[in-house]
Amino acid sequence: MHDKEYLAAAARMIAQQLADNPTILSIEADPDVADYMGAFTEDSIALADMIEDALLTVDGQGEVIYEG
């Protein structure tokens, strides 16, 4: 079984466990499976990072302008 097929199968199994018993508060899952299911958030770019990287500038009135 390929990695993506394994992750999909494991995710379906977890979803089925939750559907069968909605009162379950948690289900232990392999971190790779949890990541596949979207359990971990990704860091987004912060406004300060964009200004620092010169993608955005702030004009005299305090308005943010995109210069990309």
Secondary structure, DSSP 8 states (H G I E B T S, - for coil): --HHHHHHHHHHHHHHHHHH-TT-------HHHHHHTT-S------HHHHHHTTSEEE-TTS-EEE--
